[in-house]
Amino acid sequence: MIHEKHVAAIKWGDELGKRLESLRGEISLRDLEAKTEQVGQKVSFQYIQQLEQPSRFIKRIKNDYLSVSLDVLKVLCLALDTDLSDLLDLTKIKISS
């Protein structure tokens, strides 16, 4: 088990992007941005779009993946009223809070 204080970022790709988009459901990107602000840390709709469609943006940074902070993912999950485990596959690595 790895305590979350030791995890700065998550390697982010298309599979996780699709999972985030699925969890967002019918909520618009702008509404999710507003919800993140309400829970304490604004995540811009543009950044959420990058996370949902990482392949589109990876080409610009000339890398194979995006890195996203665990703090941002926790805010998104809080705004979506879901658990981090619903977004990330935590069966191989357990992150505790």
SELO-615426 format. One record per residue: x, y, z of N, C-alpha, C in turn; residue in one letter. Coordinates in steps of 0.2 Angstrom, whole numbers. Layout:
BEGIN
n.X, n.Y, n.Z, ca.X, ca.Y, ca.Z, c.X, c.Y, c.Z, residuo
X, Y, Z, X, Y, Z, X, Y, Z, a
...
***
This chain:
BEGIN
n.X, n.Y, n.Z, ca.X, ca.Y, ca.Z, c.X, c.Y, c.Z, residuo
4, -6, 0, 0, 0, 0, 4, 6, 0, m
3, 11, -4, 6, 17, -5, 2, 23, -2, i
4, 26, 3, 0, 32, 5, 0, 38, 0, h
-6, 41, 0, -7, 46, -6, -2, 52, -5, e
1, 53, 1, 6, 58, 2, 12, 57, -2, k
13, 51, -4, 19, 49, -8, 18, 49, -15, h
12, 50, -18, 10, 50, -25, 9, 57, -27, v
13, 60, -32, 12, 66, -34, 8, 67, -40, a
9, 62, -45, 5, 62, -51, 4, 55, -54, a
-1, 55, -58, -3, 48, -61, -2, 49, -69, i
1, 44, -71, 2, 43, -79, -5, 42, -82, k
-6, 47, -86, -13, 47, -89, -13, 46, -96, w
-18, 42, -99, -19, 40, -106, -26, 39, -108, g
-27, 37, -114, -34, 36, -116, -39, 32, -112, d
-36, 27, -109, -41, 23, -105, -44, 26, -100, e
-40, 30, -96, -42, 34, -90, -46, 40, -93, l
-44, 43, -99, -48, 48, -101, -55, 46, -103, g
-56, 40, -106, -63, 37, -107, -67, 36, -101, k
-63, 34, -96, -66, 32, -89, -69, 39, -86, r
-65, 44, -86, -67, 51, -84, -73, 53, -88, l
-73, 53, -94, -79, 55, -98, -85, 51, -96, e
-84, 45, -95, -90, 40, -93, -93, 43, -87, s
-88, 44, -82, -90, 46, -75, -94, 53, -75, l
-92, 57, -80, -95, 64, -81, -102, 63, -83, r
-103, 58, -88, -110, 57, -90, -113, 63, -94, g
-119, 65, -92, -122, 71, -95, -120, 78, -93, e
-115, 78, -88, -113, 84, -85, -109, 88, -90, i
-110, 94, -92, -106, 98, -97, -99, 99, -94, s
-94, 100, -98, -87, 102, -96, -88, 108, -91, l
-91, 113, -94, -92, 119, -90, -95, 118, -83, r
-100, 114, -83, -104, 113, -76, -99, 109, -72, d
-95, 104, -74, -90, 101, -70, -85, 106, -68, l
-83, 110, -72, -78, 116, -70, -81, 119, -64, e
-87, 121, -64, -90, 125, -59, -91, 121, -52, a
-92, 114, -53, -93, 110, -47, -86, 109, -44, k
-81, 109, -48, -74, 108, -45, -72, 115, -41, t
-74, 120, -43, -73, 127, -40, -77, 127, -33, e
-83, 124, -33, -87, 123, -27, -84, 119, -22, q
-81, 114, -24, -78, 109, -19, -71, 111, -17, v
-68, 117, -20, -62, 120, -17, -56, 121, -22, g
-56, 118, -28, -51, 119, -32, -53, 119, -39, q
-53, 125, -43, -56, 125, -49, -51, 121, -54, k
-55, 117, -58, -51, 113, -64, -55, 116, -70, v
-51, 119, -74, -54, 122, -80, -57, 117, -85, s
-62, 119, -88, -65, 114, -93, -61, 112, -99, f
-56, 117, -100, -51, 115, -105, -46, 109, -103, q
-44, 110, -97, -40, 104, -94, -44, 98, -93, y
-50, 98, -91, -54, 92, -91, -55, 89, -98, i
-56, 93, -103, -56, 91, -110, -49, 87, -112, q
-44, 90, -110, -37, 87, -111, -37, 80, -108, q
-39, 80, -102, -39, 73, -98, -44, 68, -102, l
-49, 70, -104, -54, 66, -108, -51, 64, -114, e
-47, 68, -118, -45, 66, -124, -37, 67, -125, q
-34, 63, -121, -26, 65, -120, -22, 64, -126, p
-24, 59, -131, -21, 58, -137, -20, 64, -141, s
-25, 68, -141, -26, 74, -145, -20, 79, -143, r
-19, 79, -136, -14, 84, -133, -7, 81, -132, f
-7, 75, -132, 0, 72, -131, 4, 74, -137, i
2, 74, -143, 6, 75, -149, 9, 82, -148, k
6, 87, -145, 8, 94, -144, 14, 94, -139, r
14, 89, -134, 20, 90, -129, 25, 84, -131, i
24, 81, -136, 29, 76, -139, 31, 71, -133, k
26, 68, -130, 26, 63, -125, 22, 57, -126, n
22, 52, -123, 18, 46, -124, 12, 46, -119, d
12, 51, -114, 6, 51, -109, 6, 58, -106, y
1, 60, -103, 0, 66, -99, 2, 64, -91, l
4, 68, -87, 4, 67, -80, -1, 72, -77, s
-5, 69, -72, -10, 73, -69, -9, 72, -62, v
-10, 77, -58, -9, 77, -51, -14, 73, -47, s
-12, 70, -42, -17, 66, -38, -22, 71, -35, l
-20, 77, -33, -25, 82, -30, -30, 84, -35, d
-28, 85, -42, -33, 86, -47, -38, 81, -48, v
-36, 75, -48, -40, 69, -48, -45, 68, -42, l
-43, 70, -37, -47, 69, -31, -52, 75, -31, k
-51, 81, -33, -56, 86, -34, -61, 84, -39, v
-59, 81, -45, -63, 79, -50, -68, 74, -47, l
-65, 69, -44, -70, 64, -41, -75, 67, -36, c
-72, 71, -32, -77, 74, -27, -82, 78, -30, l
-81, 82, -35, -86, 85, -39, -91, 81, -43, a
-88, 75, -45, -92, 70, -48, -96, 65, -43, l
-95, 66, -37, -98, 62, -31, -96, 55, -32, d
-90, 54, -34, -87, 47, -35, -81, 46, -31, t
-79, 39, -31, -72, 38, -27, -67, 38, -32, d
-61, 39, -30, -55, 38, -34, -54, 31, -37, l
-56, 26, -33, -56, 20, -36, -60, 18, -42, s
-66, 22, -42, -70, 22, -48, -66, 25, -55, d
-62, 29, -54, -58, 32, -59, -52, 28, -61, l
-48, 26, -56, -42, 23, -56, -42, 15, -55, l
-39, 11, -58, -39, 4, -57, -34, 3, -51, d
-37, 3, -45, -32, 2, -39, -32, -5, -37, l
-33, -10, -41, -32, -17, -39, -25, -19, -39, t
-20, -16, -43, -13, -17, -42, -10, -13, -37, k
-11, -7, -37, -8, -3, -32, -13, 0, -27, i
-13, 0, -21, -18, 3, -16, -15, 9, -14, k
-19, 15, -15, -17, 21, -13, -22, 23, -7, i
-19, 24, -1, -23, 25, 5, -23, 33, 7, s
-28, 35, 10, -28, 42, 12, -27, 43, 19, s
***
